[in-house]
Amino acid sequence: MNIEELTFDSRGLIPCIVQDAADGAVLMMAWMNAESIKRTLETGTTWFWSRSRQEFWNKGATSGNFQHVVELRYDCDADCLLAVVNPDGPACHTGARSCFYRVLQ
């Protein structure tokens, strides 16, 4: 499949779930657009689109916690991505391994 065949939302974005290749843990979710997907495929590290800052960000560029992409998958509807990665460190800006460390009750 080509990037152009993916289903982006009205803002040109698609959600990307990031998963640890070693144990399958869900690490984070962030948004991508066509350009950030291209950058991810070209560099082998995850690139996302920041909706709040309106700019690209390479996960790990400031923290050193890069995510090395093993595979970039898409779902059956082609409207969600799964980045299977080998992380250099925690995924969450809080320092937690995963952004999903809290339980809703």
Rosetta blueprint (number, residue, H / E / L):
1 M L
2 N L
3 I H
4 E H
5 E H
6 L L
7 T L
8 F L
9 D L
10 S L
11 R L
12 G L
13 L L
14 I E
15 P E
16 C E
17 I E
18 V E
19 Q E
20 D E
21 A L
22 A L
23 D L
24 G L
25 A L
26 V E
27 L E
28 M E
29 M E
30 A E
31 W E
32 M E
33 N L
34 A H
35 E H
36 S H
37 I H
38 K H
39 R H
40 T H
41 L H
42 E H
43 T H
44 G L
45 T E
46 T L
47 W E
48 F E
49 W E
50 S E
51 R L
52 S L
53 R L
54 Q L
55 E E
56 F E
57 W E
58 N E
59 K L
60 G L
61 A L
62 T L
63 S L
64 G L
65 N L
66 F L
67 Q E
68 H E
69 V E
70 V E
71 E E
72 L E
73 R E
74 Y E
75 D L
76 C L
77 D L
78 A L
79 D L
80 C L
81 L E
82 L E
83 A E
84 V E
85 V E
86 N E
87 P E
88 D L
89 G L
90 P L
91 A L
92 C L
93 H L
94 T L
95 G L
96 A L
97 R L
98 S L
99 C L
100 F L
101 Y L
102 R L
103 V L
104 L L
105 Q L
